[in-house]
Amino acid sequence: MTCGSCRRTARVSRALQILNVLEGYDFSKIPFGSPEHVHLFVEAKKLAFADRARFYTDPAFQPAPVAKLVSKEYAAERRKLISMDKALREVQPGTPKQLEEGDTIYMTVADADGMMVSLIQSNYRGMGSGMAPPGLGFILQDRGEMFVLRKDHPNGYAPGKRPFQTIIPGFVTKDGKPWMSFGVMGGAMQPQGHAQIVMNLVDFGMNLQEAGDAPRIQHEGSTEPTGQATAMSDGGEVNLETGYPYETVRALMRKGHRVTFADGPYGGYQAIMRDPETGVYYGASESRKDGQAAGY
């Protein structure tokens, strides 16, 4: 099975890095919602987001070593940092030596010929920049705010440079054939949501709608590529959606995780899955916000 996304900057690697790290564990023996499941996911997210803060920038100005970031060998090295008994409080990005060098909509469409499209669009804040190209009927985004006003920062402002952004349309192939076109809206929740959806389908045997309805995990507090916060030094905070057993919460706290139960947001999920043998499509939509799966 192969997972992919758009190839523009290092942002595409985050969900893949999370999944690569988790690939080293046998989730057929780790139940969904168990302390081990949540702990391992949160720790893998911390590792991926530490790299995000360091390498996430416009490749035209500073090419990110994406091939290295998503390699199995790199995941194996980073996996060694995870303890089954204790939560990571500080996480440094991978070293160059190791690497050798808000308002979002998502939709996916598939046709009778097997063509599938994964599309995401975001203005960033509300009405974005508030400017619309004459006669075209859409608003330009304002993600320029995500630049850092320091020349020495990877995401530093420069003429003609693209800023950090979070939008990620997802696509998965199986045995070289299109299998699933999907997305999870929601800023930093996107790569976390993508990884959880794939795990729910592949590791926990859920169907397409169950994979989206299952309670989600959201870790907050990682170092940001926007330079707006200091580096993570306290392990961040684990938000758990209602549905996780109290035994899991207590076990996570014993490992050193700070656990809260936030109302959200936990992302907005939409997906289409294709049976490669029959060509039959299955659709799923988010139960937490507006969305719809429709066929004709």
N, C-alpha and C positions, 0 to 999 in steps of 0.2 A: 504494500500500500504506500502511495506517495502523496504527501501533503504539499500544497504550494500556495502562492499568493502573488500579488503584483511585484515586479522586480524593479524598484526604483531606488530605495535606500535600505539601510540595515534594519528598518522597522519590520521587514518581512521575516526576519530571522527569529523574532522573539518567541512566537508560538512554537516554531520548529525547534528552537533550543530547549524550551520546556519539555517538549515531547521526547527529544533525544536523550535528555538527562533521565527522564522517567522510564525510558525504554530499558534501562538496566535493572528494573525491578519487576518481579513476577506478580502482576496485578490479578492473575487468576486465583491467587492465594491471599489477596488483600481485598476485603469487601469494600464496596462503595460506602462512603460515609464513616469509615473506621478512622481511628486516630492516625494510623499509618498512612492511609490514603490522603487525608488532609495535610498532614505534616510534610509528606514527600512533595506534594504539589506546591505548597507554599515555599519550601526551600528551593525547589527548581525554579520557581518564578523569581525569587530573590537573585539567583545566579544570572538568569537571563536579563533581568532589568539592570543589574550592575553593568553588564556589557552594553546595554541600550544607552545608558548615560554617557559611556565613554566613546562609542563608535557610531552613534546615530547622527548622521549629518548628510549633507548633499554630496553624493559621490563625485560630482564634477569638481568639487573643491578638495575633498579628502576621501578617497575611495575606502569604503569599509571592507574588511576581509571577510565578506559574507560566507564564502566557501569554507573558510576555516571555522567561523562561528557556528555553522550548522553541521560540521563534520562529526562523525561518530567518535573519532579519536579525541576531539576537543571535549565532547560531552562526557567521555569517560574520565578525563582529567578533572573536569569541574565537579563531576559526581562524587569524587573522593572528598570533597569539602563537606558533604552532607553527613550528619550524624543521625542515627535513628532515635537517639535519646535526648538531643538538645537542639533547640532552635538557634540558627545563625543570627547573631546580632549585628555584625558588620560583614559586608561582602565587598571585596575589591573586584574590579573588572579583570578579565584575563589580561595577562601582560603581552606586549608586542612580541616577546620571545616565544611565548606559547602559541601565538597566532601567526607567527612568521610574517610578519609585516605589521459636543453638546447638542450641537443640533445636527444629528446625523441620520440619514436614511439609508437603508439597505434593501436591495431587491435582487432576486435571482429568477431567471426565466429559462425554460427549456422547451424545445420543439420536438415534433414527431420524428425528425431526422437524427436526434441525439445531440443536437447542439445545445450547450448549456452556457449561460453567462452569469457571472458573479459581479455585482456592481454596488459600489458604496459611494456616497456623496455627503459632504459636510460643509456647512458655512462657518464652522467653528463656534462662534458665539451668536445666538439669535439670528439676526439679519445680516451677519457677517460684516463686511465693510460698509454696507448700506448703499453700495454703488451697483448699478445694473447697466450692462452694455446696451446702448439704444436699440430698441426693437427686438431684443433677443429673449427677454422675459425671465431672466434668472439673476440672482444676486451673487456678486463676487465675494469670496471668503476673506477672512482677515487673520489668517494664521501667521502672518508676519510677526504678530505679537509673541510667537514662540521662539524667536531669535534671542540669543544672549548678546548683550552689548559689551562683549570682551573679545578682542581680536585673537587672543590665545586659546579661546574655547572652540572645540570642534563644531559647535552649533552657533558660532559667532556670526553676527550680521555681516554681509558682504554684497556688493552689487551683483545682480543676476543669480544669487544663490537661493535655493529652496530651503525653507525652514523645517524644523522638526514637525512631524505630524503623526497622528495615530491611526488614520483610516486604513483598514486592511480587509479587502475582499478575499474570501477563502475558497479553495478548490482542492478536491481530493480525487486522485485516480486510484484504481485498483486493478492490478495486473495490466497496467498500461492503458486502461480504458476509463473514461469519465465515470465517476461514482457519486460524488456529492459536490454540489455548489452551495456554499453557505456563508453566513456572516453573523457576527455578534457585535452590535453597535455599543459604544460607550467608552470612549477615551481609552484609558489604561486598562479597562476591563476587556478590551478586544482580544489581545493575545491570550489573556488568562481564560476568557470565555471560549476561544477557539480550541485551546488545548483541552479544556474540560469536555467540550462536545465530542472531540475525537476520542478521548479516553472513555467517555460514557458509551459510545458506539462500539469501539474496538475491544476495550479491556473489560467493560462491565456488561456487554451484551444487550444494551438498551435499544429500543427502536428509535426512529427519527424524532418522534414527538416526545418520548420519554427522556431522550438525551437533552432536550431543551427544557423540559419541565423539572428535571431533577434539581434539588437545591444546590446553589453555587457557592464557590469560595472566592473571596476577593481580598488580596493582600495589598495594603497601602503603606507607603513610607519609604519605598526604594529611592535611591538617588535619582534625580531627574535630569534629563538632558537639556532642560531649559535654564539650568543654573539658578533657579528660583529658590532652591532649598539646599541645606547642607547635606553631606553624605549620610546615608543611613548608619546609625550607630547604636540603635536600640532594638533592632530586629523588626521594626515596623509594627503594624497592627493587622490582625486577621479578622475580617468580617465574614461571618457565617450567616447564610440565609436560613430562615426557619425550616427545620426538617432534619437537622443533624442531632444525633442522640446526645444526651447530656454526658454520657460516659466518654464520648469523643471529645467534648469540650474540656472536661476535667483532665483527660490524658494529654491534650494539647497544652494546657496550662502548666502541667508538670514538666513538659519539655521546654518551657520558657516562652511560649507564644502568648502574646497579649490578644485575647479573644473578645470580640464584641459582636452584638447582633444588630446590624444596621438594616434599615428598611430598604436600602438600595442607594444608588442604582446598581443592578447586577447585569446590565446589558440588555440588548434587544436582539433576539435570535430569529433568523429565517433560513429555511433550507429546502433544497430539493435533492432527493436521492434517486439514482437510476439503477435498476436491476440490469447488469450488463448482459445477462442471458436472455431475458424476455423483453427488455426495453421499457418495462413498466416504471412509471415515476411515482414517487412518494413525496408528499409535501408536508412541511411542519411550520408552525408559526409560534411566536412568543406569547406566553400566557401573562407576562408581566406588563405589557404595553401594547399599543396598537399594532396590528399586523393581521395578515390573512393568507391562507394557502388556498389557491383556487386552480381548478383544471377545467378544460373544455375540449 
